[in-house]
Each structure stands twice: as C-alpha cells, then as structure tokens.
Amino acid sequence: MSNFEIVKFEKSHAADAAEVEKASFSQPWSEQSLISQLERDDSCMFAAICCGKAVGWSGMEHSFGEGSVLNIAVLPEYRGKGIGEALTAALVQKSRELKLDWLMLEVRPSNTAAVTLYKKLGFAEIGKRPNFYSFPREDALLMRVDFV
Ligand SMILES: CC(C)(COP(=O)(O)OP(=O)(O)OC[C@H]1O[C@@H](n2cnc3c(N)ncnc32)[C@H](O)[C@@H]1OP(=O)(O)O)[C@@H](O)C(=O)NCCC(=O)NCCS
C-alpha cells in the first residue's frame, strides 16, 4: 500500500465513499446522500485517498457550537493502517478551528475498534441512547470530546 492523504471531501469522492459505506454498514449512506450532505453549509467532510481512490471518509455537522459526527469508515482491506485515526483527527482538528464547544458521536458499544479509536482521541463516554440502532437492534453509546 502506498501512503494515504486526508483531503477535503469533493463530489468526485462520493462514488468511492458509497462503496466504503456498503462494505461497512447494514444501512449504508448512498452516493446521492453523501452529495446532498456535502452541499450543506453546516457540514465538514474528509476523504482518505490511497492508490488513486477514496478508501475512507469522515464527516460531521455543527450548529450553535456543537459538532456531531455523521460517520467514519474505511474500506476493510485498508483498516489497521492509521487511516481511521487520521480521518477522526481531521474532524477533531476542524472542530477546534471552528471553535466548537464539543464534538459528539454515537457508536455501537459492540464496535470495539471504533470505541477504542475514539477513546484514543480523547472522546469520553457520556451516556446511552436506548435502541438507537437497527439491523441489528442495539443501544448507542454516546461519546464526546470537549474543547472548552
Ligand atoms: C473504526 C474504523 C474506522 C477504524 O479505522 P482503521 O483505519 O482501521 O483504524 P486505525 O488503523 O487508524 O486505528 C487507530 C486506532 O483505533 C483502534 N483500533 C483500530 N482497529 C482496532 C481493532 N480492530 N481493535 C481494537 N482497536 C482498534 C486502536 O486504538 C488504533 O490505534 P493503535 O493502532 O495505536 O492501536 C474501521 O474499523 C471501520 O471502518 N469500521 C467499520 C465502520 C465503523 O464501524 N465506523 C464507526 C462508526 S461509529
């Protein structure tokens, strides 16, 4: 694998990112939903580029000083190489630049890789949302990193 770079998400990344979604989730974002999200003023999205294609993406939206992670995902064959961490760190960095009070996310408690990654980057568990996920049904763990 050659090195990867994290770039601002462009419309041209949406088809690849939709493939990342399909490979990662039971209810994936579509190419069109990614493009619609990109067009929103309150949205910040990043792509991880490797070997000429987007192999991962991350996104957040923000309002009134509060940031909320939309999703973070990496193609299975590119995991374990620091890409997910770089994509998450890009959201944290952007939150600081925007002077947000905090960045929050939901994650399945069973998703050990993601929970471990978020803790590594300073997110702390702040609560649960009962029955948040479907396919399979599961509570969400709420995690937040504070900047104030
Ligand atoms: C979660 C995900 C984005 C991590 O991406 P990744 O590129 O594999 O992660 P990285 O290689 O950057 O790893 C960074 C850190 O995450 C943690 N981590 C990653 N994979 C892990 C695993 N399988 N088990 C435990 N911790 C793990 C570790 O703390 C790791 O740091 P370390 O290498 O110093 O131990 C990736 O597994 C993924 O796309 N999963 C499917 C989609 C998903 O569940 N997204 C989260 C939705 S909330």
Ligand as a Chemical Component Dictionary entry (heavy atoms), coordinates in Angstrom:
data_LIG
# 
_chem_comp.id                   LIG 
_chem_comp.type                 NON-POLYMER 
_chem_comp.pdbx_formal_charge   0 
_chem_comp.three_letter_code    LIG 
# 
loop_
_chem_comp_atom.comp_id 
_chem_comp_atom.atom_id 
_chem_comp_atom.alt_atom_id 
_chem_comp_atom.type_symbol 
_chem_comp_atom.charge 
_chem_comp_atom.model_Cartn_x 
_chem_comp_atom.model_Cartn_y 
_chem_comp_atom.model_Cartn_z 
_chem_comp_atom.pdbx_ordinal 
LIG C1  C1  C 0 -13.484 2.042  13.139 1  
LIG C2  C2  C 0 -12.597 2.197  11.891 2  
LIG C3  C3  C 0 -12.999 3.483  11.164 3  
LIG C4  C4  C 0 -11.134 2.280  12.326 4  
LIG O1  O1  O 0 -10.352 2.563  11.173 5  
LIG P1  P1  P 0 -8.856  1.992  10.994 6  
LIG O2  O2  O 0 -8.259  2.687  9.831  7  
LIG O3  O3  O 0 -8.873  0.513  10.948 8  
LIG O4  O4  O 0 -8.194  2.466  12.368 9  
LIG P2  P2  P 0 -6.657  2.855  12.610 10 
LIG O5  O5  O 0 -5.772  1.902  11.900 11 
LIG O6  O6  O 0 -6.491  4.304  12.312 12 
LIG O7  O7  O 0 -6.515  2.593  14.177 13 
LIG C5  C5  C 0 -6.469  3.673  15.084 14 
LIG C6  C6  C 0 -6.755  3.158  16.481 15 
LIG O8  O8  O 0 -8.065  2.600  16.530 16 
LIG C7  C7  C 0 -8.083  1.487  17.422 17 
LIG N1  N1  N 0 -8.398  0.282  16.658 18 
LIG C8  C8  C 0 -8.461  0.156  15.316 19 
LIG N2  N2  N 0 -8.829  -1.091 14.992 20 
LIG C9  C9  C 0 -8.984  -1.765 16.141 21 
LIG C10 C10 C 0 -9.372  -3.100 16.453 22 
LIG N3  N3  N 0 -9.671  -3.996 15.494 23 
LIG N4  N4  N 0 -9.476  -3.453 17.753 24 
LIG C11 C11 C 0 -9.204  -2.560 18.729 25 
LIG N5  N5  N 0 -8.834  -1.277 18.488 26 
LIG C12 C12 C 0 -8.723  -0.901 17.212 27 
LIG C13 C13 C 0 -6.712  1.422  18.031 28 
LIG O9  O9  O 0 -6.715  2.252  19.185 29 
LIG C14 C14 C 0 -5.848  2.056  16.944 30 
LIG O10 O10 O 0 -4.672  2.620  17.438 31 
LIG P3  P3  P 0 -3.328  1.719  17.570 32 
LIG O11 O11 O 0 -3.009  1.272  16.184 33 
LIG O12 O12 O 0 -2.333  2.673  18.140 34 
LIG O13 O13 O 0 -3.682  0.589  18.479 35 
LIG C15 C15 C 0 -12.734 0.970  10.942 36 
LIG O14 O14 O 0 -12.589 -0.212 11.708 37 
LIG C16 C16 C 0 -14.056 0.904  10.199 38 
LIG O15 O15 O 0 -14.200 1.484  9.125  39 
LIG N6  N6  N 0 -15.017 0.157  10.750 40 
LIG C17 C17 C 0 -16.331 -0.001 10.081 41 
LIG C18 C18 C 0 -17.104 1.283  10.114 42 
LIG C19 C19 C 0 -17.387 1.732  11.533 43 
LIG O16 O16 O 0 -17.743 0.933  12.387 44 
LIG N7  N7  N 0 -17.264 3.044  11.757 45 
LIG C20 C20 C 0 -17.534 3.652  13.040 46 
LIG C21 C21 C 0 -18.948 4.050  13.123 47 
LIG S1  S1  S 0 -19.327 4.852  14.683 48 
# 
loop_
_chem_comp_bond.comp_id 
_chem_comp_bond.atom_id_1 
_chem_comp_bond.atom_id_2 
_chem_comp_bond.value_order 
_chem_comp_bond.pdbx_ordinal 
LIG C1  C2  SING 1  
LIG C2  C3  SING 2  
LIG C2  C4  SING 3  
LIG C2  C15 SING 4  
LIG C4  O1  SING 5  
LIG O1  P1  SING 6  
LIG P1  O2  DOUB 7  
LIG P1  O3  SING 8  
LIG P1  O4  SING 9  
LIG O4  P2  SING 10 
LIG P2  O5  DOUB 11 
LIG P2  O6  SING 12 
LIG P2  O7  SING 13 
LIG O7  C5  SING 14 
LIG C5  C6  SING 15 
LIG C6  O8  SING 16 
LIG C6  C14 SING 17 
LIG O8  C7  SING 18 
LIG C7  N1  SING 19 
LIG C7  C13 SING 20 
LIG N1  C8  SING 21 
LIG N1  C12 SING 22 
LIG C8  N2  DOUB 23 
LIG N2  C9  SING 24 
LIG C9  C10 SING 25 
LIG C9  C12 DOUB 26 
LIG C10 N3  SING 27 
LIG C10 N4  DOUB 28 
LIG N4  C11 SING 29 
LIG C11 N5  DOUB 30 
LIG N5  C12 SING 31 
LIG C13 O9  SING 32 
LIG C13 C14 SING 33 
LIG C14 O10 SING 34 
LIG O10 P3  SING 35 
LIG P3  O11 DOUB 36 
LIG P3  O12 SING 37 
LIG P3  O13 SING 38 
LIG C15 O14 SING 39 
LIG C15 C16 SING 40 
LIG C16 O15 DOUB 41 
LIG C16 N6  SING 42 
LIG N6  C17 SING 43 
LIG C17 C18 SING 44 
LIG C18 C19 SING 45 
LIG C19 O16 DOUB 46 
LIG C19 N7  SING 47 
LIG N7  C20 SING 48 
LIG C20 C21 SING 49 
LIG C21 S1  SING 50 
# 
